[in-house]
Amino acid sequence: MEAFVSAVNDVVWSSALIYLCLGAGLFYSILTRFAQVRHFKEMCKLLLTSNRSTTGISSFQALAVSLSGRVGVGNIAGVAAAIGFGGPGAIFWMWIVAFLGASTAYAESTLGQIYKTEEDGQYRGGPAYYFDRCLEQKWLGILFAVSAIIACGVFLPGVQANAVGNAFTQVFGNGEMVTTSFGEVGTFKLVALAIILIVLAFIIFGGIKRIANFTQIVVPFMALGYIVLALIVVFLNVDKVPGIFSLILTDAFTAQAGFGAAIGWGVKRGIYSNEAGQGTGPHAAAAAEVDHPAQQGLVQAFSVYVDTIFVCTATAFMILITKQYNIVGELPAGQFIVQNVDAATEVGSAAFTQMALFSVFGGFGEAFVGVALFFFAFTTILAYYYIAETNVAYLNRYFKGSIPLLIVKLVIMFMVAYGMVNNSGYIWSIGDIGVGLMAWINIVGILAIFFVAKPALNCLRDYEEQKKAGGEITFDPIKLGIKNATFWEKRLEQKRKEKSNLAD
């Protein structure tokens, strides 16, 4: 089974997908005139807007929900894996993915807002909706919805749970071993699993409002605390920082693990971490209450920076400064190119990060990574559930019934348990397949949308013109030649009626 999963992963994550992700980011960066740079100040300003309603959530809450999906195991264990398999140069390619991916995130999240709908008192949107409404290709919407449900409901939750289990084991040990169908499992890992499942069940049965209220507190707090610890490590070793930058930049092109390994692991882990182009961000973006779709597109572009430039870089610098890492060669299998720590240390886990903090803060640092991983992974599982729920809602227009959503909830909880007690390499491969499937469909789709209608670019141009002119920000899709944006058409008509009534 593991050999089969590995073979499928190699096909999905061929060089074609890696260069497609980079190419799509460069494509939209050029067309938006690098909006991810030009509008950085506007991104920060939009985060502070408090628009919300009984139907939608605020921009900050939408950012928190999307960040809960972006800031997860990929930021801690994923970065460690990128260094362990791709060398320090992989971090450079993670930066490139983040910079270019911010424009992709803008495009897909703006599309999510343009083509969102109001269903059962909630805003819904995402790739399935904009493929259906913009491209008018229902089959593509159904294909993405099915792939997203499989990826976020089956493939991806186990990755997050597995990393939590490994982190608990690293801090507390195994405890008494218990024999299960999956082999022997430590009691401490089982306790962590029980806590996750109980809290997860309570929140996912409460809908997007409960998820948003939870993530808007936990995600910023844990991310800030994590970055502060990283800054302390950097400050205490500030003389090493120039050398670390030099190591990353040099190794990016003359890679110890091979150029292909550096760019492959950097791009793969970068996309897994920041999710730009993957099609997950637009789901949370569509739930936000905003005056103009471009606003949430810019907010989501900023979330890519938070994820990769801030949190992933924090992890990388801690590991590289403290030299708590090994680099594994592809051939012969298992041979170390660089070995600084015990050969038994698992490369695909958070162990390098925990060891880096332990070397500076002792047991507190190691325990903090375990706690951070718990919350990062848990909020990411919540984000995965919301994405799966949204795509079930999309399919409900064709296949009525409440049973599918209940099944998704139960399957996610089962996969959390399954991932917690299984081999991490195997689980990471399954997760990569899920990410790759959505990325293939979404990136090809949003590039097709550009050539069909260019709605995301028209939105940005319209928003820039209104900001320059001053006054009230509104969105008129008909004026911009955007079809099937029925939510915004109804909203504009409602505003006109309200103004007419006030005038009378």
Steps between C-alpha positions, in 0.01 A plus 500: 500500500778743592675429168176570312442829686860604430462421128176702475665788687788505250255525212287774658806698612691471176715794388204613287295596807797667669565726203127556443469636855799731453384601153146586613640717779733684260218536246262669746781703659581660166136555405415663834822704482617325816198600706645295787766772530313812386207445737682375808388803703140452383512134606592598854229767509230258380582259782368755748160542335220357713236424236294201600137394493275218613586334170870581459813533711748789518810526281718425803293193587522382140877555518511301825302213347720492190815535712380210712528298179827659390678512838524138601734205506656621174649797686674286761540141380473592131787748515710245688421243228591749226842557659549130578427383146575809289772678697505865617445618142144367514415800722586741218249324275240518776552877501459515122180296521367740766587815307353380172224304671365815667375615160343158434333523842365844404353366175336188640365672813356790300328246276366331813341832605364589156314174449394426857140417592284522810378158608321411825602827666871470409721627221642217290761512228818349364641346182198275443278808498717714270564215256124450482403867471790660314610223267145356497652154529296316759702181450818685605325637808386151594848359434665756729235457770550123504880533503484760782274278711734205451814707560378705798275235647717192449860570393608812690368480861728206576813705426411754765403238758815297434725796569318573826549140608871510419542832683332363814724195487808720460407701812338245729625168368271211414367408840366151537469325164158371395446241227255616230404391148768739373772362726622627837404857590610701805235605751610867484429502128158346565422769761589771247278329243205487740531874576513589130198289411282636783573867425485442123151347526377795708622762252424343162137452596479876564565627145721778360415751775634271772805414291569870432458600865744229608766560234504881527628461859724194476678553166635855556599422860693182418658642182618811685637296791681269261655789306609670827690187607661481158606865521661432838697212346608727213589788736717273716681386185483820297862460386397182314214658304707621199648153470153339508375729223810417299449127560136514385572707189810303400339162557194602297702468178792277596295274723662244728201271450485576127333791319191290424463404866535862616244648262271195520484489880495880528207541260310195628530594868443867415173426322399254772566768761363821347240328274528768229344359186373193680142627502447480876529872586201612287259307723573717805537810281147454366359495855625854573272806506670762279402796283704384200639156402852639446521591867487138614733400217763737639444376857555142387816601315630637830427167671756332272765740634403425859521128438824468306704819537434525875421158651686267260807726501492503880514119501776486239724750680462321834598166345789634292648731766507225762609236242237258624445320171617226266481493121408167346626401155266338249756244385605283665187510713553610858852636452559837669649787302515703822458351846487728803261302723416139582443291187183356655332845500201491265550749217132531409393606851528809721803353681756740345291799611453363851872424530587850381285664768616250762861599430416860596206481743536150637187301578278809467594547134434137416167506683400828331544344155278215612231743618537716186473194281188391684321830439636556148405148397162513673397829335617364164276197545213743565582682177504170312160415640357837392634451147349151482170635638488778240553254216235266639266803499589559134423139409172514694344691212539178300483238775260604775527376858665563836667158527810589287605777739464272802714242320768763432508594870540138606761425233712801602494383861596148391788629284628709792515182706655306212766763435591525867609137525661441158838554337565867421671444165199305378257762632696792345487324161121465528472868594717605205269314262202692639676835460617412151157394376339828602794705372488342153128567458500848656806645326396377157152635572602850612732534200208400276279758674752773416484422131120478511403804706786658706261576791768514771706754305194709415412500870844624600495777240150606611599503867815706430300755301238535776768539767669769294172686442396479866148453630295186564641169377248294305514207261294488183574176312275590206694823442821296488353244263504225762217251455333269754617697806143479626576572866656837415230584246232449768698699756545792261131499414411494870726801568340693216152432640609612847638826357183552300285447809710750698468753219121461504 
